């Protein structure tokens, strides 16, 4: 016989104590599980990412004013990777090249082929913020290139004798017909074209053809200047198909933010894979631009690094059998690239001064970024090609 059997009061007290202990333990376990659940839910919320980030949206807005896009990756790019050249172009985050206004006289290194002549260094032009002055005449167009940066500051760069010049007679052979330029000399007749991206919306290519447009440079895609993400222009396939139906030849360009040679090859592979099957006759371009008003992954690239990126892209495109071209403004060409290292490749010049004073060789010219033409609503980029790439 047990002790508790001899004393019923003590037995009941023991049972009550055990029940209370079990209840307390259950409550502790329940609280632990609730806390664990709440923490797990918060973690899930923190790790979940929206499909389109604010940064990507901001970059896309910038590109609407320029030359990343929202789209799934292309299956053909996986196949193109198999044909990737042995050498690879830079990829990663670009670092800013030297800005003449920030670097001062040391920025002469930013153009390995030219000597920058600043107002302060030469004491010839007075207030450089005022643009052209009478003293500008002291800088002969035959000896210096006048470059105005995005801040409106003008600098003069000595024309290099080591870089091939163009032989166009723009003063006498260039004709402006209601905002459309035409050019003809005793060697060549320029061909009219446009360049398009998704921001141009619906395009009637038949009307473009009726207005004398013979080629269209189409933005195939871009790399985010902050995210580094490669995306496809949503309108490329539609534009390419409709242009060819209308009898307009096409080329393509890629807005690059490559920061090393590996990324440059990646961009070249992407665009080459996308244009395969479209019978592209006009060039494949690398679009090199500054990002104004925001920080970009390419902001710290030196002239040497940026030139290596461009060269690798062009080498890769040429290796696939296409014609590469470099799209850039006069400012970028003169201060951001070493043109002697890029002498083997054509240039697509973006310069809106008519006629342009750019002295070096270029094969295509974007002369108006706010043109108007029947078949497109809103502004359109207008171009001339001094080479008939369809026959080249």
Buried (B, 14 or more C-beta within 10 A) or exposed (E): EEEBEEEEEEBEEEEEEEEEEEEEEEEEEEEEEEEEEEEEEEEEEEEEEEEEBEBBEEBBEBBEEBBBBBBEEBEBBEEBEEEBBEBBBBBBBBBBBBBBBEBBEEBBBBBBBBEBBBBEBEEBBEEBEEEEBEEBEEBEEEEBBBBBBEEEBBBBBBBBEEBEEBEBBBEEBBEEEEEBBBBEBEEBEBBBBBBBBBBBEEBBBBBBBEBEBBBBBBBBBBBBBBBBBBBBBBBBBBBBEBBBEBEBBBBBBBBBBBBBBBBBBBBBBBBBBBBBEBEBBBBBBBBBBBBEEEEBBBBBBBBBBBBBBBBBBBBBBBBBEBBBBBBBBBBBBBBBBBBEBBEEBBBBBBBEEEBBEBBBBBBBBBBBBEBBBEBBEEBBBBBBBBBBBEEE
